[in-house]
Amino acid sequence: MQNKIKKVFISYSWKPISNKITVTELAERLTNDGIHIILDDWDLKEGQDKYHFMEQMVNDETVDKVLLVCNKEYAQKANKKQGGVGVESLIISDEIYSQVEQTKFIPIVMQYESDKPCLPTFVKTRIYIDLSNEEVYEENYEKLIRNIYDKPISKRPAIGKMPIHLEDENPIFIPTAHKVNQIKSSLLNGNKNSILIIKDYLQIFIESLLMFKLDITKDEINHNNFIEKVELSIEQLQPLKLDFIEFLNVVCKYSTEDYGEELLDFFENLLQFYEDNEIRLESGNSLDNLIYDNYRFFNYDLFISFVSVMVKLEKFKTLNLIYRSSFIVTRKYNKKAEAVNFVDFKKYNYTLNEFKNQKINPKRVSVSADLVKKYSTIVKFEENKSSDILSYYMSLIHPSNTGYVQNWFPETSCYNSLYFDLFPKIISKRYFEKIKDLFNVESIQLYKKLINVVRDKDDIQRGFYKIPKIENGLNIENVGKYE
């Protein structure tokens, strides 16, 4: 369908002659950009009443916009109601103040006097477009034609859904609330103690998890009444996760510092928190295990959200540090330190994938994946799926030091299509130069070698889970193919 041609009337002063020439050049350029320009010098013929012509143009409903091209002479004549400009200003001012829709009239500033734009009194408070000098002309001309065509650069985003956690009639207060704004302000002001505020936030974040420890009886387990408690707790934990995502965005966007060590300490302290508070992360279907399935889901959801933010902001060195490092956890029962890795944040969830699934007909492949999808808001689900797959690959590249094979299982991959490209841009050499830090390699050859070394370890049981083989998902065939 062909768009309607826009009609624009230009009101201006003929004096000085340089202004008339400038206005004619503007009219010609707008015409070349597909706009029907009505200009007295082009459209007013001998025998016509010029004042009637002006009034007709201003009031004509087929005229989309009226440009008020304002220089010193235009402002003076409009204010004194002199000549054709004075008549037009009377018509326009009445039209402006009597209409609710006032966007039809656009003041164009062509001249300044004493550092003030030359504007008639009746439009002094209006937002204008400045075409007064070459430095701003092109940028503001773009604004003008976008205004005429109603194609603004910035558009209001579509209104989404209310965050699901707000539906909770008994909300839980999050201790980290408003602390991210404090961190942002500190970073913007260049405060030297920003790192202390960041560490304080991370510690409070971990401590606040104790609020979500569930009290579930054996009787509730026998009657499956505990499922609702676990699901409610998972929902109540969402504001904490969203707060952490906001924290990551702030520290990465408003600081040039690398907070990799602080984040490494955070994840290590998080695992130690669970140990110190006797929250067993090992999977199982006994009462001692099921009561912590809210934390198991939270850890999974939190970690892949973290990975998604790091990938999006291209913080590959930080992400590599988290993937390859050991977390030292001192066991409470024997006081011995043990080295684990990031895979400890992904444990099988019996409450969701066994007990919850028994109530659903037909059964779901993964209720955990369903909930990750449900709660993917600030971070998109597509990003979380990629982070889930990436974490599986990284568990092959950086295996656990515990002495037994323990790989990350990407449950959200049940939502994958047949074709899944983890890093589409990796075919570009320029992008590879960025992402190589994630794999801690210096060249494409070493990248390919790294993947080829672990190909035989990629023997996961896929079933309903669409997990590309590591060499395909990381696209070693086409990596760096293009400049």
Secondary structure as GFF3:
##gff-version 3
##sequence-region A 1 483
A	DSSP	beta_strand	7	11	.	.	.	ID=ss1
A	DSSP	alpha_helix	17	32	.	.	.	ID=ss2
A	DSSP	beta_strand	36	38	.	.	.	ID=ss3
A	DSSP	alpha_helix	40	43	.	.	.	ID=ss4
A	DSSP	alpha_helix	50	59	.	.	.	ID=ss5
A	DSSP	beta_strand	65	70	.	.	.	ID=ss6
A	DSSP	alpha_helix	72	80	.	.	.	ID=ss7
A	DSSP	alpha_helix	83	98	.	.	.	ID=ss8
A	DSSP	beta_strand	105	109	.	.	.	ID=ss9
A	DSSP	beta_strand	112	113	.	.	.	ID=ss10
A	DSSP	beta_strand	116	117	.	.	.	ID=ss11
A	DSSP	three_ten_helix	121	123	.	.	.	ID=ss12
A	DSSP	beta_strand	129	130	.	.	.	ID=ss13
A	DSSP	alpha_helix	134	149	.	.	.	ID=ss14
A	DSSP	three_ten_helix	164	167	.	.	.	ID=ss15
A	DSSP	alpha_helix	179	188	.	.	.	ID=ss16
A	DSSP	alpha_helix	194	208	.	.	.	ID=ss17
A	DSSP	three_ten_helix	209	212	.	.	.	ID=ss18
A	DSSP	alpha_helix	218	222	.	.	.	ID=ss19
A	DSSP	alpha_helix	226	236	.	.	.	ID=ss20
A	DSSP	alpha_helix	238	253	.	.	.	ID=ss21
A	DSSP	alpha_helix	260	276	.	.	.	ID=ss22
A	DSSP	alpha_helix	287	290	.	.	.	ID=ss23
A	DSSP	alpha_helix	293	312	.	.	.	ID=ss24
A	DSSP	alpha_helix	316	324	.	.	.	ID=ss25
A	DSSP	beta_strand	327	330	.	.	.	ID=ss26
A	DSSP	beta_strand	337	340	.	.	.	ID=ss27
A	DSSP	three_ten_helix	342	345	.	.	.	ID=ss28
A	DSSP	alpha_helix	350	350	.	.	.	ID=ss29
A	DSSP	pi_helix	351	356	.	.	.	ID=ss30
A	DSSP	alpha_helix	357	358	.	.	.	ID=ss31
A	DSSP	alpha_helix	367	374	.	.	.	ID=ss32
A	DSSP	alpha_helix	381	397	.	.	.	ID=ss33
A	DSSP	three_ten_helix	411	415	.	.	.	ID=ss34
A	DSSP	three_ten_helix	424	427	.	.	.	ID=ss35
A	DSSP	alpha_helix	429	439	.	.	.	ID=ss36
A	DSSP	alpha_helix	444	454	.	.	.	ID=ss37
A	DSSP	three_ten_helix	455	457	.	.	.	ID=ss38
A	DSSP	alpha_helix	470	473	.	.	.	ID=ss39
###
